[in-house]
């Protein structure tokens, strides 16, 4: 009886049938191969979606940081360092940047993981700070390195005033540190 079953089994699965079509075994093998391909392709698709989401977050952080640096650079170039705010001499690095632009004074600082700016009339005092950075951006550190440390115009120094900004923020993949040196455009006190 065992030999008869083997013969029927062999005839059923491996015999060439005169009918056109696929056997059950061929269909199962094809389905198995197709399912492996679908699982592989869907894994690649899910991974690419994760990478795209992470890249989008990183781009948003980069755009926000660039906006902050552009704003600071523009103000530094068009203004002058307020050495009187620092008592006549700057000790680098500073946590606050004091600038004079025309009849306005500006103070930039980092507080509670955000960047704030205060604008007030020259000779007055700062009463209200406005948020400069995005509320969702976590600012870890903001430092200003001011060179020269004393007003270059009082000593007829040939040094062009410049500010090096060091900004550290929390990005989606960890900390992002950006550093930029910005010279002032004017060469003598107006």
Number of C-alpha atoms within 10 A of each C-alpha: 5 6 8 9 10 11 10 12 12 11 12 13 13 11 10 10 12 6 6 7 9 9 13 11 11 12 12 11 11 11 12 12 11 12 12 11 12 12 11 11 12 12 12 12 12 11 12 12 12 12 12 12 12 13 14 13 15 16 14 14 21 16 12 17 22 13 15 16 19 12 12 17 20 12 17 23 18 15 20 24 24 20 19 12 14 16 9 11 15 19 13 14 14 16 14 18 24 22 21 21 17 12 9 14 22 22 18 22 21 20 14 9 17 20 22 18 20 18 19 17 14 14 9 10 11 15 8 11 16 11 16 18 19 15 11 10 17 18 23 17 18 25 20 23 19 24 19 17 15 20 20 18 14 9 8 9 12 10 12 15 25 19 22 18 22 17 20 18 21 16 18 15 10 8 13 17 15 15 14 12 13 19 17 18 14 13 13 13 9 6
